[in-house]
Amino acid sequence: MTDRFCVHCGQAYDGSGHAECRNPRTALEPPRYCPQCARRMVVQVTPSGWQARCSRHGEATSADAPAPG
């Protein structure tokens, strides 16, 4: 499934690329918005990683996330 929404700002992908959302500062940030529905997610950050939960689409963890780069 392709992400329809940006996980950092919650706006729809419209071809602009979201350059302000894809920079070194945000590379290690957990997602704040669900990539499928743009709902604000409940995020818990721990020393070992993060967990983000959408009320509709379930949970994602830092172990599931692709490596930055």
Secondary structure, 3 states (H helix, E strand, C coil): CCCCECCCCCCECCCCCCCCCCCCCCCCCCCCECCCCCCECEEEEECCEEEEEECCCEEEECCCCCCCC
